């Protein structure tokens, strides 16, 4: 790294409540200011790692417009901070950076509603969680039931959820309620390496490990009855949330293209303060190739979550048929929080063709945007913000202010406050399991050590993070959920 300068609180200028800026004058290589959504207390946590410095580094990217952004869940990542958002102007040589998308391409959240109340499922909850744990593969390297040959995998990479619809794993309604309809048309399977395909062809329909989960939740609170009704939500309803991504395939795509792009920096005369920000012009041959591979990995991830949903439906039916009035499960929405998208936004009064990087950040599109599903057009896009096992999760909706100020983006979760190794030093997994089970949360996981890594203490306060984006006007609360059953890898 070069040209690094320590940031202090004095360097931050308060723009408005919950929004601070490090001006362009802070460092000579900054092309635009760096902004962070936070409050005073959360700012103290942000200063504990390099995430603000990384947010400043992002401002040096060629073609970046307006500012680089950090959400309140921001924490240190590879190149970009996790919780970072940046948009580049494609027509003016704007770049695409794998570090601004992340290794787990299209890691995302899927929300499904049942027509069952908490009291109805309570007698069968352990049985339901046992069945889900048996049926949905989870854990490091663990694959799914589908073993695809390369020809069939290429179809998944190209078609995404459209492939799942054809194969009977998805309904048209599932697809319509998936961001981007679960298929980026720019996907090019030929741009995905054989190694990436080898890693991914046996993992479709699996959760993986780390912070990925399958949670059965109870709707604890409704904040907006009208919007909740549109999404099919009501108090004490049982719902299911799935959090996972593109598994080994997406990780390998990122690894491959970081390696490929490094020599291209000199070719395009790109100078960076941190080589982890490696990038190429979006419209270059290398940029187009990476975008095609990234889109293919995104299609894989949407299909992965869809196959898991199909498995959950089967497990649900197997355990609950004849015991509850309705075993149907309906998709509310599937949203990604690690992706690069080509989007049109208004910049200084003009419509601009942008490459929007959202790494650990999620879309929060306002009512009326064409990307919002037709039945949600009047209320806006569902925004799904998960908690961590013992904490709440939230459903929000996007706002017009988000469209105007953050490229329609908000936080993606609580954000880590502690490394995995530090969490394991502070938390005993078996003890954590007992504490969660005392709260009535049924836990199913492959190891107590893995459980400790994802302990609630390792994360920022989800309520505070969500309140910041809502008070800043970027989103509006619809509902709050609490976990009643958790499957983790």
Beta strands, then each sheet from edge to edge (+ up, - down):
strand 1: 12-16
strand 2: 19-22
strand 3: 33-37
strand 4: 67-75
strand 5: 82-89
strand 6: 95-96
strand 7: 108-117
strand 8: 213-222
strand 9: 237-244
strand 10: 280-281
strand 11: 329-336
strand 12: 338-347
strand 13: 350-359
strand 14: 361-363
strand 15: 382-385
strand 16: 393-398
strand 17: 409-411
strand 18: 442-445
strand 19: 475-488
sheet 1: 1+ 2- 3+ 4+ 5- 13+ 12-
sheet 2: 6+ 10-
sheet 3: 11+ 7- 9+ 8- 19+ 16- 15+
sheet 4: 11+ 7- 9+ 8- 19+ 18+
sheet 5: 14+ 17-
end
